[in-house]
Amino acid sequence: MTQAAISKHLKVLERAGLIARDRDAQRRPSRLVAQPLAEASGWIEEYRQFWDTSFRRLDGLLDELQVEKKRGSKRKP
């Protein structure tokens, strides 16, 4: 990867607030800013739980429909 490409990616991360950059003579050390990642992780976890619950409910409903369908087909001659 070229130096220009690395610099471009670091600028994107800095603008997104995911890293902080300092100056040390000609060096520009970077450090991770973890708070935005923690917030995103929390948000993702909330939605993961929501969808897990929703899919479990849907699975239950589909199971009930399958049982009803089997009962209905046994009644017909």
Secondary structure, 3 states (H helix, E strand, C coil): CCHHHHHHHHHHHHHCCCEEECCECCECCEEECHHHHHHHHHHHHHHHHHHHHHHHHHHHHHHHHHHHHHHHHHHCC
